[in-house]
Each structure stands twice: as structure tokens, then as C-alpha cells.
Amino acid sequence: MHNKITIGIIGGTGLGDAIIDSIGDGNIESHDIDTPFGKPSSTIVTTQVGDVPIAILQRHGPGHVINPAAIPARANIFALKTLGCTHILASGATGSLREEIAPGDLVLCDQLIDKTDGRPRTFYENAAVHVEFAEPFCPIMRSWLIQAAKQLSDLTIHESGTYICMEGPSFSTKAESIMHRQWGGDLIGMTALPEARLAREAEIAYALIALPTDYDCWRQRKDKADHATLLDEIIANLNRATQASIQLIRHALSDISLLRDQPSPAHNALELAIWSDKSNIDPAEIKNLEVLWGRYFQH
């Protein structure tokens, strides 16, 4: 049983700016946190939805000024862990790689393919730590979201999807987009990794709601829309998906009994993952990362 639950909400494109005003009905408090990996993307706002404590972080910072490759993912996850987050519910704008996943729908992702290059992907640079990551999204959180989604008949929510995370910041070539479909990808985005991997290293359950804003360039448009029209269309799809995701999140937060009753496998991710001889790890490093792995060094 994991009765003491705090849910971190990482708002991506669209949701990052909207969520602070749309979710939360308790006292609002802002936290400016320093971490061993620098400052997080934004101050973290804590509040409550009913009796559920939540912590809201804007992945791209206020005003969306941080590009995907520059997101301080380690600082973001470390800061949420510092605030006691046991679960993270993230969102992210994506392109659709499947005809049946329409712009404006929501997707509860179940798999990831990593195409990023050069982003720091571990907290444990001075130790051998190997977490299991076969199922990158928490199955308990996914069941919780699917349960909530079934009660929202007015929304189109896909219960699974493989998210390919590319480096960016430019979008795919058409050849790459076709290749991503052949790989089995359903969505293409730039922000789910290393975020999901770091959440696992921090023993935080993690789930992702993807917000498809357009069909990626694999799909030939029938009309000859100009760039301004296309951008307006993408923004409209993003706004529609953002409002749908807020509706889903609020509904899910109204009943977290499943999260309380079933502990996530992520909560013990480090139990067998620290391969280094602990007596040979620098004590300063143990102290530096105490928030993440301190309980495994208690005598």
C-alpha cells in the first residue's frame, strides 16, 4: 500500500500554461528549488485537488522558452522527488503516425523508442545503476487513467500507443516519418525522454498523456493549405487536446483509490539496480543524491 501520495504534473506544450489555472482547488504555494543538477524548468506550484496533493511544473518554462533538447530533465525530476512526489502524470504535444489517431485525440502511451542523442539520461554518473525499463510507463497509473477515460464518452482517448522520442528541434523528414511508422511508432515527439527514464531512476511512477496536434509529414494533405493556415490548425488541435487532457486529469484525480491500493513497480526500481559495491561509492555522491537513493545506504 502506498497511502501517502503526491502527484507531480508535468505540463508540456499547451498544458504547461493552462494547467495552473485549470487544476487545483486548494492553497497555492510556489517552490523555487535548487538541485545538484541546477534549477528546474520553472518554479513548482503545489496545491490540492480534493484531498490529493499535486505539484505542477512547466516543462518548457514560463512562456515556452526552453527547447526540447535543453529541458533540464534531471533537475525537474529531482525537484519533484524533493517535494515528495510519488507519481508523475506528464503531457506532451506529438505528431500522429497513424490515420486512426486524429489530431485533438488523447493517447495513453504504453511504449517508448529513444531516438535522442546527447541528453543526460541518468542521475548516477558515478555509480553503476541499471534500472529495469521494459515497461516505461507505470501499469498501475495507466489502468487508473484508462478507468477514468472510460467514463468520459465525449472524448476520444486511445488506451495505448508507442511514442518515438526524437532529438529535434526540427521536425522529421518525410523519409524519417515513413521509417518511424515502419518501426511501429504511433506518435512522434521530443520530450518524453530522458524524462520517463529519470523518473524510473528516482522511483517515481510515471505516465504520459500524449496530445497529437497534427499528422506528421508521412501523410499527404489533400488540400494546399498555406503555412499560416496549417499553424492555426495545429494550435486549434492543441487547444482542443489540452482541454480534453485537463478534463481527463481532473476526473482521474477525483478517485485515486487504485493508486493507493496498488503500489507501482517503480517505487522499488533501485532495489536490485545498484550494481556497484556500495562501500566503494564516494560518500559525497551518496549524500548528494540522498533524496533519490538514500534509503539503500542506511545501516
Backbone bond lengths (Angstrom), bond angles and torsions (degrees), N, CA, C in turn:
res aa  C-N    CA-C-N  psi(-1)  N-CA   C-N-CA  omega(-1)  CA-C   N-CA-C  phi
1 M - - - 1.468 - - 1.528 109.41 -
2 H 1.329 116.91 133.83 1.467 121.29 176.58 1.526 106.36 -120.63
3 N 1.357 115.29 79.54 1.467 119.70 -170.72 1.521 113.49 -75.61
4 K 1.329 116.73 -28.43 1.461 119.92 -178.14 1.521 108.79 -91.84
5 I 1.323 115.78 96.11 1.460 121.15 -172.99 1.519 110.64 -113.15
6 T 1.333 115.33 132.95 1.458 122.04 168.75 1.523 106.70 -128.52
7 I 1.309 116.29 128.86 1.464 120.47 -175.96 1.519 110.69 -106.23
8 G 1.318 115.47 119.67 1.456 121.19 172.73 1.510 109.70 -84.30
9 I 1.305 116.93 136.00 1.462 121.59 177.04 1.519 108.02 -117.53
10 I 1.333 115.92 116.96 1.463 120.97 177.75 1.519 107.71 -101.28
11 G 1.316 115.80 111.30 1.456 121.30 -179.10 1.511 110.80 -90.04
12 G 1.326 115.63 123.66 1.453 120.23 177.28 1.521 110.81 -92.09
13 T 1.334 116.09 -154.74 1.458 120.92 -179.67 1.529 110.07 -53.23
14 G 1.315 116.48 128.84 1.459 121.12 179.92 1.508 111.93 88.45
15 L 1.329 116.34 -63.14 1.457 120.13 -175.73 1.517 112.06 -69.85
16 G 1.332 117.27 -29.76 1.460 120.24 -178.30 1.514 113.07 -56.01
17 D 1.318 116.79 -43.50 1.462 120.39 -179.48 1.521 112.45 -80.81
18 A 1.347 116.37 -31.90 1.462 119.82 -173.15 1.513 113.77 -83.11
19 I 1.322 116.57 -27.81 1.461 119.07 -166.57 1.520 113.66 -70.68
20 I 1.328 117.77 -33.78 1.464 120.37 -178.15 1.520 110.57 -62.01
21 D 1.339 116.40 -36.57 1.463 120.55 179.93 1.526 112.66 -82.25
22 S 1.340 117.16 -17.61 1.461 119.99 -169.97 1.517 114.38 -105.59
23 I 1.315 117.68 -20.24 1.458 120.96 -175.35 1.525 108.96 -125.67
24 G 1.297 115.02 139.49 1.460 119.54 178.36 1.506 111.58 111.65
25 D 1.322 116.23 131.11 1.452 119.70 -179.28 1.530 111.49 -134.50
26 G 1.322 115.30 16.49 1.457 119.06 178.26 1.512 111.08 -111.89
27 N 1.311 116.40 -165.55 1.469 120.82 175.87 1.518 109.52 -66.24
28 I 1.319 116.01 138.62 1.464 121.31 179.81 1.520 109.63 -102.35
29 E 1.342 114.58 131.53 1.465 120.13 178.64 1.517 108.71 -133.07
30 S 1.323 117.42 137.96 1.464 122.08 179.45 1.519 110.37 -102.43
31 H 1.335 115.63 141.18 1.467 121.48 -177.80 1.525 109.80 -125.67
32 D 1.313 116.19 120.69 1.459 122.42 176.90 1.522 106.73 -103.20
33 I 1.333 116.56 102.34 1.458 121.52 -167.88 1.523 111.01 -110.16
34 D 1.330 115.72 135.45 1.466 121.93 169.45 1.528 108.08 -96.80
35 T 1.319 117.05 143.24 1.462 121.53 176.99 1.533 108.58 -131.25
36 P 1.326 118.32 167.11 1.473 120.22 174.46 1.530 112.79 -61.15
37 F 1.333 116.63 -11.38 1.461 121.55 -177.60 1.524 111.67 -113.56
38 G 1.337 115.58 20.43 1.449 120.67 179.02 1.517 112.15 93.40
39 K 1.320 114.46 -166.74 1.463 121.13 -178.46 1.530 110.07 -83.78
40 P 1.333 117.44 146.15 1.461 119.46 172.54 1.525 111.64 -69.37
41 S 1.309 116.03 174.49 1.463 121.97 -176.55 1.516 112.99 -59.18
42 S 1.328 116.65 -32.99 1.459 121.10 -177.72 1.516 108.93 -151.48
43 T 1.329 115.74 167.06 1.448 118.08 166.68 1.531 106.91 -61.36
44 I 1.320 116.23 151.90 1.459 120.79 -178.79 1.517 108.07 -104.71
45 V 1.314 115.06 128.07 1.458 121.52 -178.73 1.528 108.65 -99.21
46 T 1.321 117.08 124.51 1.463 120.48 175.78 1.520 110.01 -107.03
47 T 1.332 114.72 142.22 1.457 121.82 178.11 1.523 107.00 -158.29
48 Q 1.326 117.24 -161.77 1.452 121.37 178.32 1.521 110.40 -138.28
49 V 1.319 115.66 148.82 1.460 122.44 167.12 1.523 105.03 -117.44
50 G 1.311 117.01 109.11 1.460 120.26 -170.36 1.512 108.81 62.56
51 D 1.324 116.25 -121.64 1.470 119.64 177.95 1.526 111.78 -104.62
52 V 1.337 116.76 15.65 1.471 120.42 -177.36 1.523 110.15 -99.90
53 P 1.344 118.54 115.52 1.464 120.18 174.99 1.532 110.38 -69.34
54 I 1.321 116.40 134.89 1.454 120.35 177.33 1.521 109.77 -131.38
55 A 1.330 114.73 153.80 1.465 122.29 178.15 1.522 107.70 -130.25
56 I 1.316 117.24 122.08 1.465 122.29 -172.50 1.529 110.50 -108.87
57 L 1.333 115.29 127.37 1.469 121.84 179.35 1.520 109.13 -125.89
58 Q 1.320 117.16 136.51 1.471 122.25 176.26 1.529 108.79 -93.01
59 R 1.326 115.77 111.58 1.467 120.78 -172.65 1.530 112.53 -59.15
60 H 1.324 117.02 -40.98 1.468 120.96 -176.80 1.526 112.55 -94.58
61 G 1.338 116.97 7.80 1.454 120.53 -179.62 1.512 111.78 79.24
62 P 1.330 117.66 165.45 1.469 121.32 176.79 1.527 109.79 -59.53
63 G 1.318 116.27 131.40 1.465 119.88 -179.95 1.505 114.78 78.79
64 H 1.354 117.88 6.68 1.469 121.90 175.48 1.538 111.59 57.24
65 V 1.321 116.48 54.64 1.468 119.95 -175.65 1.531 113.64 -101.48
66 I 1.344 118.10 -7.10 1.470 120.83 -176.85 1.527 109.07 -101.55
67 N 1.339 116.17 119.99 1.461 118.26 -179.71 1.535 110.17 -75.74
68 P 1.334 118.29 160.35 1.460 120.53 -171.35 1.530 115.29 -54.58
69 A 1.327 117.45 -41.00 1.460 119.84 -177.79 1.522 112.44 -71.18
70 A 1.335 116.97 -19.63 1.464 121.23 -176.75 1.528 113.42 -98.18
71 I 1.326 117.50 0.38 1.470 119.90 -179.52 1.532 109.44 -62.31
72 P 1.329 118.30 126.79 1.467 120.81 -179.33 1.538 110.40 -79.08
73 A 1.314 115.89 71.23 1.470 120.70 -171.39 1.524 112.20 -60.44
74 R 1.345 116.88 -38.93 1.466 118.12 179.89 1.522 111.09 -64.16
75 A 1.320 116.84 -42.77 1.464 120.00 178.70 1.527 110.44 -64.86
76 N 1.338 117.28 -38.79 1.465 120.96 -179.61 1.527 111.52 -61.49
77 I 1.319 116.19 -50.15 1.470 120.09 -177.51 1.524 110.55 -69.11
78 F 1.325 117.29 -41.10 1.468 120.99 179.13 1.533 109.73 -60.58
79 A 1.324 117.03 -43.29 1.468 121.02 -178.96 1.522 110.98 -64.26
80 L 1.334 117.60 -41.90 1.462 120.51 178.34 1.530 110.96 -65.73
81 K 1.327 116.91 -37.19 1.467 120.61 175.79 1.521 110.50 -64.61
82 T 1.326 116.84 -40.25 1.467 121.86 178.51 1.524 110.96 -58.93
83 L 1.325 116.42 -35.65 1.461 121.39 -179.97 1.525 112.92 -82.57
84 G 1.330 116.58 3.23 1.456 120.40 175.02 1.512 115.43 88.78
85 C 1.333 117.94 17.07 1.464 119.60 -179.31 1.531 110.31 -66.94
86 T 1.311 115.54 129.42 1.455 122.53 176.60 1.522 111.73 -100.11
87 H 1.330 116.21 -22.98 1.458 123.12 -178.46 1.529 108.54 -137.59
88 I 1.334 115.84 147.54 1.463 121.22 174.24 1.516 108.27 -125.83
89 L 1.316 115.12 129.55 1.463 122.70 173.38 1.530 106.58 -113.04
90 A 1.322 115.49 110.91 1.464 120.78 -175.00 1.527 110.13 -108.53
91 S 1.319 114.73 157.03 1.462 120.46 173.16 1.516 108.27 -128.98
92 G 1.323 116.09 161.12 1.454 119.25 177.26 1.512 111.64 -166.28
93 A 1.322 116.36 135.93 1.466 120.77 175.44 1.527 109.11 -71.81
94 T 1.321 116.52 142.10 1.463 121.42 -178.63 1.529 109.58 -141.67
95 G 1.325 114.48 168.31 1.453 120.79 165.88 1.520 108.55 -98.81
96 S 1.320 117.37 148.69 1.464 121.22 178.38 1.522 110.22 -90.59
97 L 1.325 115.40 136.29 1.457 121.49 176.01 1.527 111.69 -105.97
98 R 1.334 116.46 6.59 1.468 120.81 -176.56 1.521 110.71 -132.64
99 E 1.308 115.66 136.36 1.464 121.20 -180.00 1.523 111.47 -56.00
100 E 1.346 116.15 -38.68 1.466 120.03 -174.52 1.523 113.36 -76.30
101 I 1.342 117.99 -12.88 1.473 121.24 176.01 1.521 106.94 -98.41
102 A 1.309 115.53 99.02 1.465 120.49 -173.20 1.521 111.02 -87.32
103 P 1.321 117.45 147.79 1.463 120.43 172.82 1.524 110.63 -53.97
104 G 1.334 115.79 133.71 1.455 120.92 -176.73 1.512 113.69 98.17
105 D 1.355 117.46 -16.44 1.464 120.91 173.46 1.533 109.58 -72.08
106 L 1.327 116.25 175.16 1.457 122.87 170.79 1.523 108.69 -120.37
107 V 1.341 116.35 148.26 1.464 121.29 177.95 1.520 109.15 -130.83
108 L 1.337 115.90 128.44 1.464 121.78 176.10 1.528 106.90 -94.68
109 C 1.313 115.85 95.05 1.468 121.14 -170.37 1.530 111.78 -64.57
110 D 1.350 114.90 146.15 1.467 119.31 175.79 1.523 112.79 -123.92
111 Q 1.344 118.17 -12.50 1.459 119.29 178.76 1.524 111.78 -142.76
112 L 1.336 114.69 160.22 1.464 123.07 -178.01 1.522 110.76 -133.42
113 I 1.316 115.53 145.39 1.468 122.55 167.09 1.523 106.55 -125.30
114 D 1.336 115.99 128.04 1.465 121.36 -173.85 1.525 110.60 -96.84
115 K 1.336 115.74 115.37 1.461 121.45 175.02 1.526 111.27 -117.53
116 T 1.342 115.86 15.89 1.464 118.62 179.56 1.531 109.54 -77.40
117 D 1.319 115.37 162.86 1.461 119.70 -176.10 1.518 109.20 -145.07
118 G 1.329 116.71 112.71 1.459 120.04 171.87 1.512 115.27 96.34
119 R 1.332 118.99 -0.74 1.463 119.73 177.99 1.530 109.36 -81.78
120 P 1.332 118.17 136.29 1.467 119.27 175.98 1.524 109.73 -58.64
121 R 1.339 116.97 126.68 1.457 119.83 -171.63 1.520 114.13 -120.95
122 T 1.336 117.25 9.95 1.461 119.55 177.22 1.521 109.81 -147.04
123 F 1.334 114.81 150.81 1.462 120.45 171.20 1.526 110.59 -81.60
124 Y 1.340 115.98 -23.43 1.463 120.75 -164.07 1.521 110.93 -104.10
125 E 1.329 115.39 67.14 1.457 119.64 -177.59 1.524 112.38 -75.28
126 N 1.333 116.90 -16.23 1.462 121.08 -177.05 1.526 112.11 -115.06
127 A 1.323 115.89 26.73 1.458 121.81 174.71 1.523 107.85 -157.20
128 A 1.339 115.60 160.69 1.468 120.37 177.46 1.527 108.26 -94.06
129 V 1.334 115.74 100.22 1.464 122.04 -178.87 1.522 107.74 -123.84
130 H 1.340 116.34 120.61 1.464 121.78 -174.56 1.527 109.70 -126.84
131 V 1.327 117.21 96.64 1.464 120.04 -179.55 1.529 110.54 -83.91
132 E 1.323 115.65 149.90 1.462 121.09 171.59 1.531 108.39 -69.72
133 F 1.331 115.96 137.63 1.466 119.09 -176.82 1.534 111.39 -142.69
134 A 1.337 115.58 20.16 1.468 119.16 -178.85 1.525 111.42 -59.40
135 E 1.334 115.99 -39.26 1.467 121.86 176.02 1.523 107.07 -110.92
136 P 1.330 117.91 93.36 1.468 119.95 -170.02 1.527 114.60 -71.32
137 F 1.333 116.77 -18.58 1.459 120.08 179.79 1.519 109.30 -112.98
138 C 1.322 116.25 136.86 1.462 121.59 -174.66 1.534 111.16 -59.26
139 P 1.328 118.65 123.00 1.468 120.31 -179.32 1.531 112.93 -66.57
140 I 1.327 117.08 -29.90 1.464 120.10 179.23 1.532 109.59 -69.96
141 M 1.327 116.35 -44.33 1.464 119.74 178.05 1.526 111.28 -64.28
142 R 1.334 116.76 -39.13 1.465 119.74 178.96 1.529 110.11 -63.46
143 S 1.329 117.66 -42.57 1.470 120.79 177.53 1.523 110.65 -61.29
144 W 1.330 115.93 -40.39 1.468 122.24 178.76 1.532 111.02 -62.15
145 L 1.329 116.65 -44.37 1.464 120.73 179.37 1.523 111.68 -69.68
146 I 1.332 117.11 -39.56 1.467 120.62 178.72 1.534 109.97 -63.80
147 Q 1.327 115.05 -40.65 1.459 120.25 177.05 1.524 111.12 -58.77
148 A 1.331 116.52 -43.76 1.468 121.17 178.35 1.526 110.82 -68.16
149 A 1.341 116.75 -40.33 1.464 121.15 -177.33 1.526 111.68 -62.00
150 K 1.332 116.89 -35.71 1.467 120.82 -178.31 1.529 112.05 -63.87
151 Q 1.314 116.64 -19.25 1.465 120.89 -178.89 1.531 112.47 -94.02
152 L 1.343 116.31 1.50 1.465 120.98 -178.81 1.524 108.83 -116.43
153 S 1.310 116.06 77.69 1.462 120.91 -172.03 1.528 113.35 -69.20
154 D 1.330 116.83 -15.85 1.466 119.40 -178.60 1.520 112.82 -84.45
155 L 1.332 117.24 -6.00 1.464 120.87 -179.77 1.527 110.32 -108.32
156 T 1.335 116.29 147.43 1.469 120.42 172.86 1.524 108.23 -97.82
157 I 1.343 115.18 109.22 1.467 121.20 -175.71 1.522 108.85 -126.09
158 H 1.323 116.32 119.36 1.466 122.09 178.44 1.531 108.61 -87.37
159 E 1.325 116.14 131.93 1.458 120.84 -171.20 1.520 114.09 -81.77
160 S 1.315 118.78 -6.33 1.459 121.19 177.99 1.523 109.27 -155.05
161 G 1.330 114.68 163.45 1.459 119.55 178.37 1.515 110.17 175.37
162 T 1.321 115.91 142.43 1.464 121.29 176.32 1.521 109.30 -96.34
163 Y 1.314 114.71 122.79 1.470 123.30 -177.18 1.528 108.15 -100.86
164 I 1.318 116.82 120.72 1.462 121.40 172.48 1.525 107.53 -94.30
165 C 1.330 115.28 123.26 1.468 120.03 -179.99 1.520 109.17 -101.60
166 M 1.330 116.20 113.76 1.457 122.06 179.92 1.531 109.85 -101.29
167 E 1.314 115.94 165.74 1.459 119.97 -176.57 1.526 112.52 -72.44
168 G 1.340 117.19 -43.86 1.456 118.83 -175.04 1.530 110.57 70.21
169 P 1.340 118.57 -164.67 1.457 125.76 3.34 1.538 114.13 -82.34
170 S 1.342 118.35 -9.69 1.467 118.13 175.66 1.524 109.00 -73.93
171 F 1.329 116.41 159.49 1.451 120.62 178.55 1.533 109.95 -83.45
172 S 1.315 116.20 176.77 1.464 122.02 -175.55 1.524 112.18 -69.62
173 T 1.325 115.80 154.76 1.460 120.33 163.07 1.525 107.73 -75.43
174 K 1.310 116.74 164.65 1.466 119.26 179.17 1.524 110.71 -63.15
175 A 1.340 117.07 -39.09 1.470 120.44 178.75 1.532 110.65 -62.37
176 E 1.340 116.41 -41.32 1.472 119.74 177.85 1.526 110.97 -64.96
177 S 1.315 115.90 -40.97 1.461 120.14 -178.97 1.534 110.88 -61.94
178 I 1.325 116.51 -42.52 1.468 121.02 177.03 1.526 109.94 -64.75
179 M 1.333 117.03 -40.92 1.464 121.31 177.96 1.532 111.13 -61.74
180 H 1.338 117.01 -42.27 1.466 120.12 -179.97 1.529 110.90 -61.06
181 R 1.317 117.17 -36.40 1.469 120.68 175.61 1.529 110.58 -65.51
182 Q 1.327 116.38 -41.16 1.470 120.39 179.25 1.530 111.47 -66.24
183 W 1.307 117.07 -29.54 1.474 121.48 176.42 1.531 112.35 -69.35
184 G 1.316 117.27 -16.22 1.452 120.83 -176.11 1.511 113.71 100.72
185 G 1.323 116.87 10.70 1.456 120.02 178.63 1.515 111.86 -72.71
186 D 1.313 115.84 144.24 1.461 121.89 175.96 1.524 111.67 -107.95
187 L 1.331 115.52 -24.53 1.461 122.14 -176.42 1.516 108.68 -141.00
188 I 1.327 116.19 150.91 1.463 120.96 174.67 1.526 108.06 -125.74
189 G 1.326 115.79 130.29 1.458 121.63 -179.63 1.513 110.55 -149.73
190 M 1.327 116.35 -176.13 1.469 120.65 -174.20 1.525 114.10 -129.50
191 T 1.335 119.03 2.87 1.466 117.73 -168.21 1.527 116.51 -127.03
192 A 1.316 119.54 -10.12 1.471 119.71 -174.99 1.523 112.57 -69.11
193 L 1.324 116.53 -23.77 1.461 121.23 178.07 1.519 109.83 -123.16
194 P 1.339 116.15 143.14 1.465 129.19 7.30 1.530 114.52 -83.69
195 E 1.319 118.06 10.52 1.456 121.98 -173.29 1.538 112.28 -52.84
196 A 1.341 116.45 -50.44 1.465 119.59 -177.68 1.519 111.50 -65.05
197 R 1.326 116.91 -38.24 1.467 121.20 179.86 1.532 110.91 -66.18
198 L 1.315 116.47 -40.25 1.464 120.89 179.49 1.525 111.42 -68.71
199 A 1.328 116.72 -36.27 1.462 119.49 175.93 1.527 110.08 -60.22
200 R 1.323 117.07 -41.19 1.468 120.63 177.88 1.532 110.34 -63.16
201 E 1.334 117.09 -42.96 1.472 120.00 178.06 1.528 111.90 -63.47
202 A 1.328 116.97 -26.34 1.465 121.42 179.28 1.530 112.02 -91.31
203 E 1.336 116.57 4.71 1.465 123.14 -179.82 1.540 111.93 59.95
204 I 1.325 114.77 38.86 1.465 120.99 176.26 1.527 107.83 -110.55
205 A 1.324 116.78 127.82 1.464 120.64 173.98 1.529 108.48 -64.01
206 Y 1.333 116.70 140.98 1.470 120.75 -171.96 1.523 109.88 -139.30
207 A 1.333 115.91 132.97 1.464 121.90 173.67 1.520 109.06 -135.92
208 L 1.326 115.71 154.99 1.460 121.23 -175.53 1.525 111.36 -130.29
209 I 1.324 115.01 128.84 1.461 121.58 170.28 1.528 106.80 -101.77
210 A 1.331 116.60 114.79 1.463 120.24 179.25 1.522 109.93 -90.27
211 L 1.343 114.71 141.09 1.462 122.28 -178.29 1.532 108.81 -115.88
212 P 1.323 118.46 91.33 1.471 119.51 178.54 1.536 110.80 -66.10
213 T 1.309 116.12 128.20 1.463 120.78 -178.38 1.531 112.48 -106.17
214 D 1.332 116.98 -18.87 1.466 120.93 -177.47 1.521 107.98 -164.95
215 Y 1.337 115.40 165.77 1.462 119.31 167.88 1.527 106.76 -81.55
216 D 1.310 116.20 133.56 1.461 119.49 178.60 1.530 108.63 -62.26
217 C 1.331 117.02 174.81 1.465 120.30 -168.61 1.528 114.52 -71.50
218 W 1.352 118.84 -1.59 1.465 120.75 174.41 1.529 111.62 -61.91
219 R 1.327 116.02 -27.07 1.473 120.56 -171.60 1.530 109.82 -95.81
220 Q 1.293 115.36 122.27 1.467 120.92 179.61 1.521 109.41 -75.95
221 R 1.318 116.71 124.97 1.467 119.82 176.30 1.517 110.40 -74.50
222 K 1.333 114.80 145.71 1.458 119.65 179.33 1.526 111.66 -82.58
223 D 1.341 115.23 -27.78 1.458 118.47 178.88 1.525 110.32 -99.65
224 K 1.296 116.56 172.30 1.466 121.98 -178.75 1.528 109.26 -112.87
225 A 1.318 116.69 58.53 1.465 121.11 -178.04 1.529 110.23 -67.33
226 D 1.349 116.26 143.52 1.457 119.21 176.02 1.534 109.79 -79.89
227 H 1.330 116.43 171.24 1.463 121.15 -174.25 1.521 111.94 -62.12
228 A 1.319 117.33 -38.40 1.466 120.18 -179.13 1.525 110.44 -65.06
229 T 1.331 115.84 -40.62 1.465 120.22 178.82 1.525 110.53 -65.63
230 L 1.335 116.51 -41.68 1.463 120.78 178.23 1.519 111.18 -61.40
231 L 1.330 116.70 -43.04 1.461 120.25 179.83 1.525 110.82 -63.62
232 D 1.326 116.63 -42.95 1.470 120.65 177.43 1.528 110.74 -59.68
233 E 1.327 115.74 -39.14 1.457 121.43 -179.56 1.528 110.40 -66.31
234 I 1.337 116.56 -43.66 1.466 121.23 179.62 1.522 110.60 -63.53
235 I 1.335 116.74 -43.61 1.467 120.48 179.88 1.530 110.65 -63.87
236 A 1.323 116.91 -39.35 1.465 120.41 177.89 1.527 110.91 -64.27
237 N 1.338 116.65 -41.48 1.470 120.62 177.10 1.522 111.24 -64.29
238 L 1.337 116.11 -40.25 1.462 120.71 178.68 1.522 110.68 -63.64
239 N 1.321 116.27 -43.89 1.467 119.43 179.21 1.525 111.27 -62.64
240 R 1.331 116.33 -39.58 1.461 120.04 179.89 1.535 110.17 -66.30
241 A 1.334 116.32 -44.75 1.461 120.14 179.51 1.531 111.10 -66.78
242 T 1.336 116.79 -35.83 1.462 120.65 179.04 1.523 110.55 -62.72
243 Q 1.308 117.15 -47.38 1.463 120.39 179.07 1.524 111.12 -63.40
244 A 1.335 116.88 -37.13 1.466 120.43 177.68 1.525 110.76 -66.03
245 S 1.338 116.79 -40.71 1.465 119.97 -179.34 1.519 111.16 -67.55
246 I 1.333 117.39 -37.14 1.467 120.27 176.57 1.521 110.14 -63.29
247 Q 1.322 116.32 -40.46 1.463 120.62 177.80 1.528 110.64 -62.55
248 L 1.333 116.83 -44.03 1.463 120.74 179.34 1.524 111.29 -64.93
249 I 1.331 116.93 -45.03 1.470 120.37 -178.29 1.529 110.68 -62.86
250 R 1.317 116.92 -45.92 1.470 119.48 179.39 1.529 110.91 -60.60
251 H 1.326 116.68 -41.84 1.458 119.92 -179.55 1.533 110.84 -66.21
252 A 1.343 116.26 -42.84 1.468 119.61 179.24 1.527 111.22 -63.11
253 L 1.330 116.59 -40.65 1.467 120.32 -178.19 1.529 112.48 -69.11
254 S 1.325 117.67 -16.09 1.466 120.00 179.76 1.527 111.80 -71.67
255 D 1.336 116.85 -14.62 1.463 120.76 178.07 1.524 109.39 -149.88
256 I 1.328 116.24 100.86 1.474 120.00 179.67 1.524 111.34 -107.39
257 S 1.330 116.80 22.94 1.470 119.87 -177.53 1.527 112.00 -58.42
258 L 1.337 117.32 -36.45 1.467 119.70 178.98 1.518 111.18 -62.28
259 L 1.337 116.78 -40.78 1.465 120.20 178.70 1.525 110.93 -66.95
260 R 1.326 116.65 -35.08 1.472 120.21 178.82 1.532 111.34 -71.00
261 D 1.329 115.83 -36.83 1.465 119.90 -173.38 1.519 113.61 -83.03
262 Q 1.346 117.13 -26.47 1.468 119.85 -175.19 1.523 110.31 -123.31
263 P 1.321 117.33 109.48 1.462 119.21 178.44 1.527 111.08 -65.74
264 S 1.310 115.74 144.06 1.459 120.73 177.96 1.525 110.33 -78.57
265 P 1.333 118.01 141.09 1.470 120.03 172.89 1.529 112.27 -55.44
266 A 1.339 116.59 -27.38 1.471 120.30 -178.55 1.517 112.35 -64.14
267 H 1.322 117.48 -24.85 1.459 120.08 -174.99 1.530 113.69 -68.89
268 N 1.327 116.26 -12.00 1.474 120.34 175.37 1.527 110.60 -126.38
269 A 1.315 116.59 32.25 1.465 120.93 -173.49 1.524 113.60 -64.19
270 L 1.327 117.21 -26.46 1.469 119.95 -177.57 1.526 113.22 -90.66
271 E 1.325 116.78 -3.82 1.466 120.20 -173.22 1.527 112.70 -54.98
272 L 1.330 117.23 -42.76 1.465 122.11 179.18 1.523 112.13 -115.43
273 A 1.324 116.57 13.07 1.467 120.17 -171.56 1.522 114.11 -96.00
274 I 1.342 118.35 -17.47 1.472 120.63 -177.81 1.518 108.21 -87.21
275 W 1.319 115.82 100.29 1.460 121.06 -175.36 1.526 112.50 -87.40
276 S 1.307 117.61 -20.85 1.459 120.18 179.93 1.522 110.90 -66.46
277 D 1.312 115.80 150.20 1.464 121.15 168.96 1.531 106.30 -66.14
278 K 1.319 116.86 114.39 1.461 120.36 -173.11 1.523 112.40 -60.74
279 S 1.327 116.88 -28.53 1.470 119.71 -179.52 1.523 111.63 -70.30
280 N 1.349 116.66 -15.84 1.467 120.14 -179.55 1.523 113.23 -99.62
281 I 1.329 117.32 -1.88 1.462 119.87 177.47 1.522 108.53 -81.27
282 D 1.311 116.34 134.59 1.466 122.39 -179.11 1.534 109.88 -54.50
283 P 1.336 118.18 123.58 1.470 121.01 179.30 1.530 112.71 -55.41
284 A 1.328 116.94 -32.61 1.464 120.01 178.59 1.529 110.73 -65.14
285 E 1.339 116.13 -35.82 1.461 120.20 178.55 1.533 110.63 -70.91
286 I 1.314 115.86 -38.47 1.466 119.76 176.70 1.519 109.90 -60.44
287 K 1.310 116.34 -44.36 1.460 121.55 179.96 1.525 111.15 -66.63
288 N 1.325 115.59 -41.91 1.466 121.08 -177.27 1.531 111.88 -59.72
289 L 1.338 115.83 -36.35 1.459 121.64 -176.59 1.530 112.00 -107.83
290 E 1.313 116.23 23.36 1.467 121.12 -174.95 1.524 112.43 -55.96
291 V 1.325 117.53 -37.37 1.464 121.48 179.77 1.531 110.74 -57.15
292 L 1.334 116.90 -32.88 1.460 121.55 -175.25 1.522 112.70 -87.81
293 W 1.333 117.08 -46.03 1.468 119.19 -170.12 1.523 113.94 -128.99
294 G 1.311 116.57 11.81 1.464 120.34 -174.48 1.514 114.31 -55.61
295 R 1.327 118.46 -35.07 1.474 119.76 -175.36 1.520 112.54 -68.31
296 Y 1.333 116.96 -16.44 1.475 119.85 178.82 1.529 112.77 -88.74
297 F 1.328 116.52 1.11 1.464 120.50 179.50 1.515 111.77 -118.86
298 Q 1.322 116.56 13.32 1.459 119.81 179.05 1.519 109.53 -81.30
299 H 1.320 115.26 137.77 1.471 119.95 -177.98 1.519 110.62 -97.52
